[in-house]
Amino acid sequence: MKLVVGLGNPGKEYENTRHNTGRILVGIIEKKLEDQKIKFITPDTFMNNSGKAVAPLVKNKKDLKDLVVIYDDIDLPLGKMKISFNRSSGGHNGLGSIIKHLKSEEFLRIRIGISPATPKGVVKKPKGEKAVLNFLLGEFKKPELETLKKLSKKVVEAVETIFTESKEKAMSLYN
């Protein structure tokens, strides 16, 4: 089963926060790929327990190969994405939970940038644990949500390429 998971937190108060980027994008791309044989989920668990929701859906190596997790990345500028495979969590607690519950890092991720950047593309992320937490749980501004909507077209194409061709092709085209 082809599975695309959008990470975030359930509940109205988290709906448009930066930490809900995965959920927001899955909501957008699910509508554009509804004819495909892809299952889209946004776990009803909180971010740090995402693995509890994903693990029951991944029963074997084939399922693991057909898993794509979409989530926010504070190290990438807003409007950018990066596809990676078989990597560590990079400190992302939701991803860490999935890796722990699946006992594997061998699945695809689409990391979505959420940080502001200078005109030259240098990421300006907050410093200090409290500032980072406030930033992640802060709501996107309207222009930022528009940037995400524009990026969703590229994410749709990447997901289609992953499932119709290969992860390698998607990585070469979209990274």
C-alpha positions as CSV (number, residue, x, y, z in Angstrom):
1,M,0.0,0.0,0.0
2,K,1.4,3.4,-1.0
3,L,1.2,5.6,2.1
4,V,1.8,9.3,2.5
5,V,1.9,10.6,6.1
6,G,1.7,14.3,7.0
7,L,3.1,15.0,10.4
8,G,1.6,17.5,12.8
9,N,-0.5,17.9,15.9
10,P,-4.3,17.3,16.0
11,G,-6.7,20.0,17.2
12,K,-7.9,23.4,16.0
13,E,-5.3,25.3,18.0
14,Y,-2.5,23.7,15.9
15,E,-4.2,23.9,12.6
16,N,-2.1,26.5,10.8
17,T,1.1,26.3,12.8
18,R,4.5,25.7,11.3
19,H,4.8,22.3,13.1
20,N,1.7,21.2,11.2
21,T,3.3,21.7,7.8
22,G,3.1,18.0,7.0
23,R,-0.6,17.9,7.8
24,I,-1.3,21.1,5.8
25,L,0.5,19.8,2.7
26,V,-1.1,16.3,2.8
27,G,-4.5,18.1,3.0
28,I,-3.7,20.0,-0.2
29,I,-2.0,17.2,-2.2
30,E,-4.6,14.5,-1.2
31,K,-7.2,16.4,-3.3
32,K,-4.8,16.6,-6.3
33,L,-3.9,12.9,-6.2
34,E,-7.3,11.4,-5.2
35,D,-7.4,9.2,-8.3
36,Q,-4.2,7.5,-7.4
37,K,-4.0,4.4,-5.3
38,I,-2.4,6.2,-2.4
39,K,-3.5,6.3,1.2
40,F,-3.0,9.7,2.9
41,I,-3.0,10.0,6.7
42,T,-2.6,12.7,9.2
43,P,-2.1,10.9,12.5
44,D,-4.5,11.8,15.4
45,T,-1.6,11.4,17.7
46,F,0.6,14.4,18.8
47,M,3.8,14.9,16.8
48,N,6.0,13.1,19.4
49,N,3.9,10.0,19.2
50,S,3.6,9.8,15.4
51,G,5.2,6.3,15.3
52,K,2.3,4.8,17.2
53,A,-0.1,5.8,14.4
54,V,2.2,4.8,11.5
55,A,3.7,1.5,12.7
56,P,0.4,-0.5,12.5
57,L,0.1,0.5,8.8
58,V,3.6,-0.6,7.9
59,K,3.6,-4.4,8.2
60,N,6.6,-5.4,6.0
61,K,9.6,-4.2,3.9
62,K,7.3,-3.5,0.9
63,D,5.2,-1.2,3.0
64,L,8.3,0.5,4.3
65,K,9.5,1.1,0.7
66,D,6.1,2.6,-0.1
67,L,6.1,5.0,2.8
68,V,6.6,8.8,2.4
69,V,6.6,11.1,5.4
70,I,6.1,14.8,4.9
71,Y,7.1,17.2,7.7
72,D,8.4,20.6,8.6
73,D,12.2,21.3,8.6
74,I,13.4,24.4,10.4
75,D,16.8,24.1,8.7
76,L,15.3,24.7,5.2
77,P,14.0,28.1,3.9
78,L,10.2,28.5,3.5
79,G,9.2,27.4,0.0
80,K,11.9,24.8,-0.4
81,M,11.7,21.0,-0.1
82,K,14.2,18.2,0.1
83,I,13.6,14.5,-0.4
84,S,15.8,12.1,1.6
85,F,15.9,8.4,2.3
86,N,17.4,6.2,5.1
87,R,18.6,9.1,7.2
88,S,18.4,9.9,10.9
89,S,15.6,12.1,12.4
90,G,17.8,15.1,12.4
91,G,16.4,16.0,15.8
92,H,12.8,16.0,14.6
93,N,10.7,14.3,17.4
94,G,7.9,13.2,15.1
95,L,10.3,11.5,12.7
96,G,12.2,10.0,15.6
97,S,9.0,8.4,16.9
98,I,8.4,6.8,13.5
99,I,11.9,5.5,13.2
100,K,11.7,4.1,16.8
101,H,8.4,2.3,16.2
102,L,9.3,1.0,12.7
103,K,12.8,0.0,13.9
104,S,14.1,1.4,10.6
105,E,15.2,4.6,8.8
106,E,14.6,3.0,5.4
107,F,11.7,5.1,4.2
108,L,11.3,8.4,2.2
109,R,10.9,11.8,3.7
110,I,9.9,15.0,2.1
111,R,11.2,17.8,4.3
112,I,9.4,21.1,3.9
113,G,11.2,24.3,4.8
114,I,9.5,26.7,7.2
115,S,12.2,29.2,8.2
116,P,12.6,32.7,6.8
117,A,15.6,33.4,4.7
118,T,17.7,36.3,3.5
119,P,17.5,37.3,-0.2
120,K,20.6,35.2,-0.7
121,G,18.8,32.1,0.7
122,V,20.6,32.0,4.1
123,V,18.2,30.5,6.7
124,K,17.3,32.8,9.6
125,K,16.1,30.3,12.3
126,P,15.4,31.2,15.9
127,K,18.1,30.7,18.6
128,G,17.4,28.9,21.8
129,E,15.0,26.1,22.8
130,K,12.1,28.4,23.8
131,A,12.4,30.6,20.7
132,V,12.4,27.5,18.5
133,L,9.4,26.1,20.2
134,N,7.5,29.4,19.9
135,F,8.4,29.6,16.3
136,L,7.3,26.0,15.5
137,L,4.0,26.5,17.3
138,G,3.5,29.9,15.8
139,E,0.9,30.3,13.0
140,F,1.9,30.8,9.4
141,K,1.1,34.3,8.1
142,K,-1.2,34.4,5.0
143,P,1.7,35.0,2.5
144,E,3.6,32.0,4.1
145,L,0.5,29.8,3.5
146,E,0.4,31.0,-0.1
147,T,4.1,30.0,-0.5
148,L,3.2,26.5,0.9
149,K,0.3,26.2,-1.6
150,K,2.6,27.1,-4.5
151,L,5.1,24.5,-3.2
152,S,2.4,21.8,-3.0
153,K,2.4,21.6,-6.9
154,K,6.1,20.5,-6.7
155,V,5.3,18.1,-3.8
156,V,2.5,16.5,-5.8
157,E,4.9,16.0,-8.8
158,A,7.5,14.5,-6.4
159,V,5.0,12.0,-4.9
160,E,3.8,11.0,-8.3
161,T,7.4,10.5,-9.5
162,I,8.3,8.5,-6.3
163,F,5.4,6.1,-6.9
164,T,5.4,5.9,-10.7
165,E,9.1,5.9,-11.4
166,S,11.5,5.8,-8.4
167,K,12.8,7.6,-5.4
168,E,16.1,8.2,-7.1
169,K,14.4,10.0,-10.0
170,A,12.4,12.1,-7.7
171,M,15.5,13.0,-5.7
172,S,17.4,14.0,-8.8
173,L,14.5,16.1,-10.1
174,Y,13.4,17.8,-6.9
175,N,16.4,18.2,-4.7
